[in-house]
Amino acid sequence: MSIIEPKVLKGFRDSLPAEETEKKRLFAILEKTFTSFGFAPIDTPVLEYTQVLLGKGGGETDKQIYRFTDNGDRDVSMRFDLTVPFARFVSANLDKLPLPFKRYHIAKVWRGENTQKGRYREFYQCDFDIVGVDSAAADLEILTMICQSLKNIGVDGFKIHLASRQVFNRFLAKLGIQDKLTDILRLVDKLAKIGEEEVAKQLAEIAGSNAAEKILSYIKMEESFDKTLEKITALAGGEADDTARLCALKKALDDNGLADCFVLDPSITRGLDYYTGIVYETFLDSAPEFGSVCSGGRYNNLASLYTKTQLPGVGASIGIDRLISALEALGKKNDNQALCDTIIFNTDEPLLGHYTKIALMLRKEGISCDLYPEAKKLNKQFGYVEKKHIPVGIIIGTDEYESGTITVKDLRTRENFERLPLEKGIEKIKSLLNHEA
């Protein structure tokens, strides 16, 4: 029988223990942040009817979706994001949900797109949304949560680029080219990828050279949020509810000391069809080449595909894998994170029951404890410890067993604390781990 090569599909990856531990650590921080804002977790199926997913994805997304016919001859697809399934979820469960409904969802999604640095075909998204209300307060809460989430993770240099699809729509209507909205939105969305010259060329082909020049002027950032807002307000035909919303958001961000995290960037359009209001993308100051690590916006008509009930929504999505890749490139990823607090070295096979008893006691104290499964030479056990980056070891030989003590070893400094009474030993372990004794 031939050996099967253990290879992985392009764009897909295995996740080793250290990588998965770091990911789970970030998830825990994010979940704690979301719940502190009153958001609740949900989940949806990986597979949906294709009709459900393609209802409002639009454009490039339709080409990237993993689609097939299942064993029941049904046309099904794997979710490409968490927003469209969420719209279906809310519509299907409307009678069970409080409105406005605040949710978060951390799960994998799949897109058959070209792979590149920090971008994969299978990856995690982390979404948080508010549905059932269209207000500046809801928009502000999502923007605030983006800031708080990134700060809690330890990201200390980022800018959230904010824009309004409503204002842009008014501007295009004033130019008389609103019928070309979708093509223009997707082209402007590619500005960072293909450059201003190519965007200008393609805009001229779509809308004419005069309109192309005006669009390029519109999407250019000025020296401040206020100056940019003043310009796009004038180009869109004057003040309206959409510019008033931007003014209200700017004032609230100023009032809360968050304005420095934001810039008004009219070139942000987001490529998906379902956005109707504010839109935003988040870039790391020291790693802009990774693209946006958190994007989103307002989508007031998405759920209308599945229900007649008006369900305006606003939300954002953190690209977990891309964010981790960026943090790694910046040297902020913890590659030596301990996979366990302590380990009991197995030096005497007949003491297995006693080892297990001590391990259970430590776990009850909130100290994670590994137990080496064989009575091997300590050198071999130390090799195991180094790969798991375990900081504290416990040695219990015949002498310790008979005297009711344990020897605690700081595996980082190799310092021993010999034959401590069990209670004192646990206190020492907590001290070494910076737990409260």
N, C-alpha and C positions, 0 to 999 in steps of 0.2 A: 504494500500500500504506500503510495507516494505521500510525502509531507505537504500539507497545504501551506502556502506562504501566508503568514499572519499580517497581511497588509490592510490598510485602512483607505477608504475612498478619499479622493481629493476633496479638500474642503471640510473634511471631518477629522476629529482628533480623539485620541484617548486622553483621559485626565488622570494623571498620577496622584498619589495621596497628598503630596505637598501642595499641588495645584488645586486639588479639590477642597482641601482644608482652607486654603486662602479664599476660595470662592464662597465656601459656606460661611466664613468669617464675615465677608462683605454682605452676604445675604442677611445674616443676623443683625448687622448694624442697620441695614436698610429697613428690615422688617420692624425693628424697634423704633426707627424714625417714623415710618408710616403709621404705626399704631399710635404714636404720640400725637399725631394729627387727627386721629379718629377714623382712619381708613381700615377696611376689613379685607381679608384675603379671599380669593375665589380661585377656581380652576375650571378649565374647559378642555374638551377632547383634542387630541392631536389631529385626528381626522375629522373633517367636516364635509358635507356635501359641497361639491365644487360650485354649485349655483350660489350657495351662501357666501363663500369666500370671494368669488369673482364679481359679486354684485356691485361693489364700489371700490375695488382696489385700483384698477385703472393702469393703463400704460405698461411700463416696464415690469411691474409686479406680476401682471398676468402671464408674462413670458417666463418668469422665474419660478413660478409655483410648481411644486412636485405634485403631479396629477396622474391618476391611474384609475382603471376599472377594477373594483374589488371582486371577491369570490361570489358576491351576490349580484354581480353585473351592475353595480352602482357606480356612478361617476363621482369619485371622491378626491380630495386633495388634502395635503398636510398644511397646517396653518403657517402663513408666511409672516404674520405679526400677531399681536395679542389684542389689537384694537377692533378689528372686524369681528372676530369671534366674541368679543365682549359686547358689541352691539347686538348680536344674535342672542347672547346669554341674557342680557337685560330684557330684551323683548319677550323671550320665552318665560322669564321668571318674574315679570313685572309685579304680579300680585303678591309676591313673597318679599319684595325688597322695599326698604324705606327710601323715600325720595326727599331731597337729593340723596343719591347713593354714591358713597366714596369707596373705591376698591383699589387693591393692589394685587398684582399677579406676577410672579417670578417663574418663568418656565422657558423651555426650548422652543425655537421656531426654526423653519427650514426655508431656504431660498436657493434656487439653482443659478446663482450668479457667479461672475468671475471672482476667484479668490485673490486676495491681496493682503498686504500687511494689516493685521488687526481685523480682517474681514473673512468670515468663513461661511460655509453653506449650512452648517448646523451650529446654532449659537443661542445663548440665553438672552432673553429680554426681560426687563423689569419695568412693568407699567404701573402707573397710578393715575386714576381718573376720577372726575366728579361728573355725574350725569343727573339731569333733571332740573338744571338751573342754568340760565345765561346771565351772568353778572360779573362785574369787575372783581368782586370778592372771591368768586370761584377761580377766576384767572390768576389772581394774586396768590391764592393759596397754593396752586400748583407751582408757580414760579418760586415761591418761598420754599416749598418742599424740595425743589431741585437744588437750591442753594444749600439748604440744611443737610440734605442727603450727601452731597459731595463733600461738604465740610466735615461731616461726621466720619466719612470714609478716610479723610486725611488729604483730600485734594485741596491744595492751598492756592492755586493759581488758575483761574478759569474765567471765561466771559460768556454770558448768555446773550446771543444775538437775537433780538426780538424784532418782529415785523407784524404787519396786518394784511391779511389777504383782502379784507373788505376795502381798505383804502386803495390797495393796488387795483382791485376790480373797478372802483370808481374812476381811477386814473385812466384805465384802459377804455372804459365807457366814454370818458370825455374825449379820448382820441378817436373814438368810433371803431375800435377794433376788439370789442369785448367778445365777439364771436370766435376770436382766435385765442381766447384766454388760456385754454388747456395747453396748447402748443407753446405759448409764450412762457407760462409758468414753468414748464418742464425744461425749457431752454435756459431760462434765468437760473434755475436750480443747478445747472451744470457749470455755472460761471467759474467756480474754483477748479473744476476739472479740465475745462477746455480753453479757458482764458477769455479775456474781454474781446479780443480781436475776432475770435471765431464766433462768439456770441453775437457780436455786432453784425457780422456777415450773415449769420443765419436769421437774425431778427429782421434784417433788411429783406431777405427772401420771403419771410412770412408776412411782414406788415409794412414794408416799404422803408426806404432809408430815412425819411423824416421822422417817422414813428420810432424807428430803431434808435435814433439819436436821443429822442426824448425819453425813451425807456431807460437807456444807459444813464442819462442824467438823473432819472428818478431813483434808480437802485444804488446810486453812489452815496456812501455815508459822508456826512459833514463832520465838522470838528467836535460836535457835541450832540447829545440826545435831543435837546431842545431845538438846535439849528436844523437837524435832520427832520424833526417833526414839523417844523415851520415850513420847510421846503416841500415835503410830500403833501402837506395839507393844501398848500397853494396849487400844486400840480394836479391834485385830485378834484379841485373845484371849490375848496373852502372847507370850513369846519362842518362836522357832522357827528353822528353818534359814534362812528368808528374812531375818529380822532379824539373825541372826548374820552373814550375808553382808554386810549393810550395815555392821555394826560392824567387820568385818574390813577392808572397803574404807576406812572412815573412818580406822582406825588406820594403814593403809598410806599413805594420803594425808598424814596428819599426819607420819609418819616421813620422808616425802620432801619436806616443805615445800610441798605442793600443796593443802592443805586450804582455803586462802583462795580458791581458784578454784572451789570447790564450795559449793552449798547443797542441803539436803535439802528438796525441794519436792513434797509428795504430790499436788499438782494436775497434775503431769506424768503423763499416761497414754499418750500417743501413740495416734493414731486407727486404726492398722493392727492387724488381728486377730492377726498372727503373733507379737507380743511376749509373752514368758512370764516374764521376770525383771526385772532392772534396766532402766530406761528413762531417757533423758536428753535435754535440749535445752539449747543454748548461746546466750546472749544477750550482745550487746555493751553494755557499761555506758552508752556515750554514744549508742547508736542502737538502743534496744529496739524502736522502731517497725518495724524490719525483720523482727522475729520471730527465730526460731531459725536460726542460720547453720551449726549442726552438731547433728544429732540421731541417735538410734539406740537400741540396747538388745539384750537377750538374746532369742533366738528358738530355743528348743530343739526345736520340733516342725515347723519349716518344711519341712525336707528330707524329712519322713516322707510327703509327698505323692508323692514320686518314687522313694523307696527304702525298704526295710525296715530298712536299717542306721541305727542311732541316730547322728545327727549334730547334737549341740547346737552352737549358734553364738552369737556376740556380735559386734556391729560398730557402725559409725557412718558417717554420710554428711555430708560438707561440701557445702553449697549454694554452689558457686563463684560463680555469677552474683549471687546475693543478697549474698554476702560482698563482692564487688567493688563492688556498688552502695552498700553500707553504708560501705565504705572511702572511696569517692568522696564521699559525703555528709559524711564526717568530715574531708575534705581530706587524706586519706592515700594517694590514688591518684596515681601518677606519670604525669601526662599528657605530660611532656616527655622521656620515656625515649628514648634514642638507638636508632634502628633499625639502626645500623651504627657501628663504631668510627671508620672513616676513609673518605675518598673521594679518588680521584685525579681531579683536574680535567683535562678533555680540552681542551688548548690548542693542540694541533698534530696534525692527523689522521695524518700519516705516522709518528708515534711510537706508534701504537696497539699494535703488538707489544711495544714497550718498556714501555708502561703495564701491559699484561697480565702481563708478566714480573715487574714490581715488585709488582703485586697478588697474584700467586701466592706470592711470597716472604713477603709480609706475612701471608697466610693460613696459611702453614706455621709462622709464628711465633705463631699463635694470635690474630692481630689480624684481625677481620673488615674487609673492604675492598670498597667500592663503586667502580665505574668509570663515570663519566658517558659515555653512549654516543655523543655527538656533540661535535664541536669547535664549541661555541657560545660566545657572549660570557660572561664570568665572572659578570656580573650575573644571567643566566638560571640558571647553574649554582648560584649562591648561593641563589637562590629554592628550588631543589630541595633543597639541603642543609638549609635552615631547616625545611622541612616534615618532614624525616626526623630533625632534631635531631642531626645528625652532629657530633661534637665536634672532629675533627681532619681537616684537608685537606692534600693533597700536590700541589705544583705542579712539573711537569717540563716546562720549555721546551727550546729548542734549546741554550741555554747549560748547563743542568743535564745534559742528555743527553750533550753532548760532554765535560763534566768529570766525568761519573760521579757526580753529586750529586743531591740532592733538596731542595726547599724545603718545610719543614713549617710549617703554619699552624694555630695554635690558634683555631678558629672561634668560640670563646666569648669570647675576649679580643681577637681580631684580631691577635695578636702573631705575627710571622714569625720563623722560624729558617732563614736563607737558606743555600743551597748546602752542605748538610751531606753529607759522605761517607755512602754508603748505610748502613754499619754504625752510624755515629753518628746518622743519621736515624732508624733503627729504635729505637735506645735512647731518643731524644728522644720518639718517638711513645709508647713504652711508659711513659715517665715521665709524659707528659701524660694518659695513660689510667689512671695509677696501677697499671700492670702492673709486675711485677718486671723490671728491666732485666738 
